[in-house]
Amino acid sequence: MDMMNSSMISEFVLLGLTSNWELGVFFFFIFLLAYAAIMTGNLLIVVTVTFDSYLHSTPMYFLLGNLSFLDMSISTITTPKMVLDFLRENKTISLWGCMAQMFFLHFLGGSEMTLLIVMAVDRYIAICKPLHYTTIMNRRVLLGSVLLSWAVGFMHTMSQMVFTITLPFCGPNVVDNIFCDLPLVLKLACTETYVLELLVIADSGLLSFICFTLLLISYTVILVTVRRRSSGGLSKALSTLSAHITVVTLFFGPCIFIYACPFSSFSVDKFLSVFYSVITPLLNPIIYTLRNQEMKAATSRLRTQFISSRQSF
């Protein structure tokens, strides 16, 4: 028993995107700027929705603020570590740091998938049942929906991590990715993990597929309903839904691909991981703010209020 405990590994080695120093320095500045943009853009949405009375009382923007918070959190779990590793020769992460990273990635990822479904339901009620919108999507329903999304994410990650944290790791400790990817970490356990690997594929892959399918059905029903009512309403609905559909497609596309081929040795997995942890969180502020006049107006109001308050002092 003592010999076995002494052979247990205490850290994992993350290979990252490259081992080339010059390329690593280039990636360092690129992803540092990307992370700064992620935090700035999503934090701007969270602050604007929180302090602007109109946006805070509007269900769509309340949900958008929560989505931005999840995007910031997901990126913070992976990107700072990845950025620093570009300048490090020893790219390691502790055993429990790796477990924590996987726990929160699946927790927040599952929560975001569920929240996107809630946002689709919100758009359906707003477009197809506008007269009952404020009655149905009241504050109680909104808070309950957000709590439900967090509960789904928690159950999703616990169903996998409760078994993973008990696994013994005593052999190879090299993870060929930018962060601790659960399927890759399972392969390093010095025990049979075939059943657990199937559980991860079934749990994560099935959750992604079901959520994506429900979202496709939801948006299809919205467009069909609007088209039956009026021909002019279709273009308005498409304009309203374009941002949501774009985010859903780009969020679930890489996610489903990763878990459809979870044990692939191709380097494309790394770039898909970058897309999921860096590029996707960038989409939220870009898509939802650059083309949204209400967000622009609210940001302008808050800036004016801030400048006026400073001048008063």
ChimeraX attribute file (.defattr): number of C-alpha atoms within 10 A of each C-alpha:
attribute: neighborCount
match mode: 1-to-1
recipient: residues
	/A:1	6
	/A:2	6
	/A:3	7
	/A:4	9
	/A:5	11
	/A:6	10
	/A:7	13
	/A:8	13
	/A:9	15
	/A:10	14
	/A:11	16
	/A:12	22
	/A:13	20
	/A:14	21
	/A:15	20
	/A:16	18
	/A:17	19
	/A:18	13
	/A:19	13
	/A:20	9
	/A:21	13
	/A:22	12
	/A:23	12
	/A:24	20
	/A:25	14
	/A:26	11
	/A:27	18
	/A:28	19
	/A:29	13
	/A:30	12
	/A:31	20
	/A:32	16
	/A:33	11
	/A:34	17
	/A:35	23
	/A:36	11
	/A:37	17
	/A:38	26
	/A:39	21
	/A:40	15
	/A:41	20
	/A:42	28
	/A:43	18
	/A:44	18
	/A:45	26
	/A:46	21
	/A:47	14
	/A:48	24
	/A:49	24
	/A:50	16
	/A:51	13
	/A:52	15
	/A:53	11
	/A:54	13
	/A:55	19
	/A:56	18
	/A:57	15
	/A:58	16
	/A:59	21
	/A:60	18
	/A:61	22
	/A:62	21
	/A:63	22
	/A:64	23
	/A:65	24
	/A:66	18
	/A:67	24
	/A:68	25
	/A:69	19
	/A:70	20
	/A:71	26
	/A:72	24
	/A:73	18
	/A:74	24
	/A:75	22
	/A:76	16
	/A:77	17
	/A:78	20
	/A:79	20
	/A:80	14
	/A:81	15
	/A:82	24
	/A:83	21
	/A:84	15
	/A:85	20
	/A:86	26
	/A:87	16
	/A:88	13
	/A:89	9
	/A:90	11
	/A:91	18
	/A:92	19
	/A:93	18
	/A:94	13
	/A:95	18
	/A:96	13
	/A:97	15
	/A:98	18
	/A:99	19
	/A:100	15
	/A:101	20
	/A:102	22
	/A:103	24
	/A:104	17
	/A:105	24
	/A:106	23
	/A:107	23
	/A:108	23
	/A:109	26
	/A:110	24
	/A:111	25
	/A:112	25
	/A:113	24
	/A:114	25
	/A:115	26
	/A:116	23
	/A:117	20
	/A:118	20
	/A:119	21
	/A:120	24
	/A:121	17
	/A:122	19
	/A:123	23
	/A:124	23
	/A:125	18
	/A:126	19
	/A:127	20
	/A:128	18
	/A:129	12
	/A:130	13
	/A:131	11
	/A:132	11
	/A:133	17
	/A:134	15
	/A:135	10
	/A:136	16
	/A:137	19
	/A:138	13
	/A:139	15
	/A:140	9
	/A:141	13
	/A:142	18
	/A:143	14
	/A:144	11
	/A:145	19
	/A:146	19
	/A:147	14
	/A:148	16
	/A:149	22
	/A:150	21
	/A:151	15
	/A:152	21
	/A:153	24
	/A:154	19
	/A:155	15
	/A:156	22
	/A:157	23
	/A:158	15
	/A:159	13
	/A:160	20
	/A:161	19
	/A:162	11
	/A:163	11
	/A:164	19
	/A:165	14
	/A:166	8
	/A:167	16
	/A:168	16
	/A:169	23
	/A:170	17
	/A:171	12
	/A:172	14
	/A:173	19
	/A:174	17
	/A:175	20
	/A:176	20
	/A:177	21
	/A:178	25
	/A:179	25
	/A:180	25
	/A:181	20
	/A:182	22
	/A:183	18
	/A:184	18
	/A:185	20
	/A:186	19
	/A:187	18
	/A:188	19
	/A:189	17
	/A:190	14
	/A:191	12
	/A:192	11
	/A:193	16
	/A:194	11
	/A:195	8
	/A:196	15
	/A:197	19
	/A:198	11
	/A:199	14
	/A:200	22
	/A:201	17
	/A:202	14
	/A:203	16
	/A:204	21
	/A:205	19
	/A:206	15
	/A:207	18
	/A:208	22
	/A:209	17
	/A:210	12
	/A:211	19
	/A:212	22
	/A:213	11
	/A:214	13
	/A:215	24
	/A:216	17
	/A:217	12
	/A:218	16
	/A:219	20
	/A:220	13
	/A:221	14
	/A:222	23
	/A:223	19
	/A:224	11
	/A:225	16
	/A:226	21
	/A:227	15
	/A:228	10
	/A:229	11
	/A:230	10
	/A:231	10
	/A:232	10
	/A:233	16
	/A:234	18
	/A:235	14
	/A:236	13
	/A:237	19
	/A:238	16
	/A:239	11
	/A:240	14
	/A:241	18
	/A:242	14
	/A:243	18
	/A:244	20
	/A:245	17
	/A:246	13
	/A:247	18
	/A:248	20
	/A:249	14
	/A:250	15
	/A:251	23
	/A:252	18
	/A:253	16
	/A:254	19
	/A:255	20
	/A:256	18
	/A:257	14
	/A:258	22
	/A:259	20
	/A:260	16
	/A:261	14
	/A:262	18
	/A:263	13
	/A:264	12
	/A:265	11
	/A:266	10
	/A:267	11
	/A:268	11
	/A:269	20
	/A:270	19
	/A:271	15
	/A:272	17
	/A:273	19
	/A:274	22
	/A:275	17
	/A:276	22
	/A:277	25
	/A:278	23
	/A:279	19
	/A:280	20
	/A:281	29
	/A:282	25
	/A:283	21
	/A:284	24
	/A:285	21
	/A:286	16
	/A:287	15
	/A:288	20
	/A:289	19
	/A:290	10
	/A:291	11
	/A:292	13
	/A:293	11
	/A:294	13
	/A:295	20
	/A:296	14
	/A:297	11
	/A:298	19
	/A:299	20
	/A:300	13
	/A:301	14
	/A:302	15
	/A:303	13
	/A:304	11
	/A:305	12
	/A:306	12
	/A:307	11
	/A:308	11
	/A:309	10
	/A:310	8
	/A:311	8
	/A:312	7
	/A:313	5
